[in-house]
Amino acid sequence: QVQLVESGGGLVQAGGSLRLSCVASGDTRSFNIIGWYRQAPGKQRELVATIDSGGRTNTADSVKGRFTISRDNAKNTVYLEMNSLKPEDTAVYYCKGRYIWALSNFWGQGTQVTVSF
């Protein structure tokens, strides 16, 4: 079984930056961290950015040019660099992963990001 742990969230003023980390531990053989999602109060969870095993990325239009996803395979870690943060970026940020041979997803517990005016 694999565990995903996010970290790096916090309170920041608009225009500021944060770097989120998602670490996979446990049985990480054939396991890929897919990317980052977020859920604001009263809203559905939405995709923020994904990265595949070859390093190709996909970023939501709402964060394009401000957020960058990257991975360190040796550390089983995926990062989300967030710059020029806006109050509307306030949400709980989750990372998602999956075994390459499975259909079901694994989620971390989430990390809160709050952007003040």
Phi, psi and chi 1 to 4 in degrees:
 res  aa     phi    psi   chi1   chi2   chi3   chi4
   1 GLN       -  146.4 -167.5   80.8  -21.6      -
   2 VAL  -110.1  150.6   69.3      -      -      -
   3 GLN  -122.6  138.8  -64.7   81.2   41.0      -
   4 LEU  -113.6  129.6  -64.6  174.3      -      -
   5 VAL  -127.9  120.9  177.8      -      -      -
   6 GLU   -95.1  152.3  -56.8   98.1  -27.3      -
   7 SER  -154.5  167.7   62.1      -      -      -
   8 GLY   105.6   -5.8      -      -      -      -
   9 GLY   -72.1  173.6      -      -      -      -
  10 GLY   164.6 -168.1      -      -      -      -
  11 LEU  -102.5  129.1  173.2   63.9      -      -
  12 VAL  -143.2  151.3   64.1      -      -      -
  13 GLN   -78.6  154.7  -72.5 -172.5  -30.9      -
  14 ALA   -54.6  137.4      -      -      -      -
  15 GLY    92.7  -10.5      -      -      -      -
  16 GLY   -83.1 -174.8      -      -      -      -
  17 SER  -133.9  152.4  -60.7      -      -      -
  18 LEU  -144.5  154.5  -74.5  172.9      -      -
  19 ARG  -125.2  117.5 -171.9 -165.3 -163.3 -157.7
  20 LEU   -94.7  147.1  -54.7 -175.9      -      -
  21 SER  -125.6  144.8  -60.4      -      -      -
  22 CYS  -130.5  117.5  171.9      -      -      -
  23 VAL  -111.4  131.1 -180.0      -      -      -
  24 ALA   -98.9  132.9      -      -      -      -
  25 SER  -135.7  170.4   62.2      -      -      -
  26 GLY    91.8 -140.4      -      -      -      -
  27 ASP   -82.7   88.5 -174.4    4.1      -      -
  28 THR   -95.7    6.5   58.6      -      -      -
  29 ARG   -63.4  132.5  -65.5  171.2  -62.7  174.6
  30 SER    58.9   27.0  -57.9      -      -      -
  31 PHE  -113.4  134.8 -175.8   87.1      -      -
  32 ASN  -121.3  134.2  -73.6  -34.0      -      -
  33 ILE   -80.3  124.0  -60.8  174.6      -      -
  34 ILE   -84.7  -43.5  -64.7  169.7      -      -
  35 GLY   164.2 -161.1      -      -      -      -
  36 TRP  -114.3  140.9  -69.9   93.1      -      -
  37 TYR  -131.8  163.3  -66.5   72.0      -      -
  38 ARG  -142.5  155.3   67.6 -174.3 -178.1 -174.4
  39 GLN  -139.4  116.5 -172.5  165.6   17.2      -
  40 ALA   -90.8  158.2      -      -      -      -
  41 PRO   -56.0  130.2  -26.7   35.2      -      -
  42 GLY    76.7    5.2      -      -      -      -
  43 LYS  -121.7  162.3  -65.1 -172.5  176.9 -178.3
  44 GLN   -77.9  156.1  -70.8 -170.6  -29.7      -
  45 ARG   -67.1  137.4 -166.3  170.1  -63.1 -171.2
  46 GLU  -131.0  153.4   63.3  176.8    3.2      -
  47 LEU   -71.2  137.6 -179.4  147.8      -      -
  48 VAL  -106.1  -55.6  176.7      -      -      -
  49 ALA  -161.8  145.5      -      -      -      -
  50 THR  -128.3  159.7   59.3      -      -      -
  51 ILE  -145.0  133.7 -176.3  166.8      -      -
  52 ASP   -96.8 -179.7   67.5   14.9      -      -
  53 SER   -64.7  -21.9   57.3      -      -      -
  54 GLY   -90.1   -0.1      -      -      -      -
  55 GLY    91.4    2.6      -      -      -      -
  56 ARG   -73.2  137.8  -71.1  176.8  -67.9  -93.8
  57 THR  -118.1  156.5   62.7      -      -      -
  58 ASN  -137.9  128.9  176.8   45.7      -      -
  59 THR  -127.2  137.1  -53.0      -      -      -
  60 ALA   -62.3  146.1      -      -      -      -
  61 ASP   -58.2  -33.7  -71.5  -17.5      -      -
  62 SER   -66.8  -19.0   59.6      -      -      -
  63 VAL  -121.8    1.0  -56.7      -      -      -
  64 LYS   -60.9  135.4 -161.5  160.6  -68.7 -175.2
  65 GLY    87.4  -12.4      -      -      -      -
  66 ARG  -116.5  -34.4  -59.5 -172.9  -64.1  121.0
  67 PHE  -109.7  143.5  -69.2   12.4      -      -
  68 THR  -133.6  129.4  -57.6      -      -      -
  69 ILE  -102.0  142.3 -171.5  170.7      -      -
  70 SER  -149.7  168.0   60.9      -      -      -
  71 ARG  -139.8  153.1   70.7 -170.9  -50.3  141.9
  72 ASP  -125.0   99.1 -175.7  -26.2      -      -
  73 ASN   -63.9  -33.9  -69.6  -31.7      -      -
  74 ALA   -64.7  -26.5      -      -      -      -
  75 LYS  -104.6    4.4  -64.3 -177.7  178.5 -180.0
  76 ASN    50.2   45.8  -70.1  -42.4      -      -
  77 THR  -131.8  139.7  -58.9      -      -      -
  78 VAL  -120.4  138.8  169.5      -      -      -
  79 TYR  -113.6  155.5  -56.4   98.7      -      -
  80 LEU  -132.3  108.0 -174.6   67.4      -      -
  81 GLU   -88.4  121.4 -173.0   76.2   34.5      -
  82 MET  -118.5  118.1  -53.7 -172.8  -64.3      -
  83 ASN  -119.3  164.3  -62.0  -47.4      -      -
  84 SER    49.0   48.8  -58.0      -      -      -
  85 LEU   -65.3  145.8  -77.7  160.8      -      -
  86 LYS  -120.6  156.2  -56.4  175.6 -179.2  179.7
  87 PRO   -55.1  -32.2  -29.5   37.5      -      -
  88 GLU   -72.4   -6.0   51.4  -98.2   45.2      -
  89 ASP   -82.8   -6.1  -65.7  -40.1      -      -
  90 THR   -61.1  124.7  -65.4      -      -      -
  91 ALA  -178.1  171.2      -      -      -      -
  92 VAL   -90.9  127.7  178.4      -      -      -
  93 TYR  -102.4  129.7  -76.0   69.8      -      -
  94 TYR  -120.8  146.0  -60.3   89.8      -      -
  95 CYS  -106.0  152.3   65.8      -      -      -
  96 LYS  -128.7  143.7 -178.9  175.4   84.6  169.8
  97 GLY  -144.8  170.7      -      -      -      -
  98 ARG  -157.2  144.9 -176.0 -172.5  -56.1  148.3
  99 TYR   -71.4  142.8  -74.7  103.6      -      -
 100 ILE   -64.9  -21.2   60.5  173.8      -      -
 101 TRP   -98.8    5.8   40.5  -98.2      -      -
 102 ALA  -120.7  164.1      -      -      -      -
 103 LEU  -101.9  -23.2  -64.4  177.1      -      -
 104 SER   -81.7  149.9   58.5      -      -      -
 105 ASN  -103.8  155.1  -62.4  -48.1      -      -
 106 PHE  -112.5  140.8  -73.1   80.2      -      -
 107 TRP  -124.3  147.8  -66.4   89.7      -      -
 108 GLY   -80.2 -179.1      -      -      -      -
 109 GLN   -83.1  -13.2   82.6  -71.2  -11.7      -
 110 GLY    94.3  154.7      -      -      -      -
 111 THR  -135.0  133.4 -175.3      -      -      -
 112 GLN   -80.9  131.2  175.6   71.5   47.5      -
 113 VAL  -118.9  122.8  171.6      -      -      -
 114 THR  -124.1  124.1  -57.0      -      -      -
 115 VAL  -113.9  119.1 -175.5      -      -      -
 116 SER   -94.1  159.1   63.4      -      -      -
 117 PHE   -72.4      -  -72.4   93.3      -      -
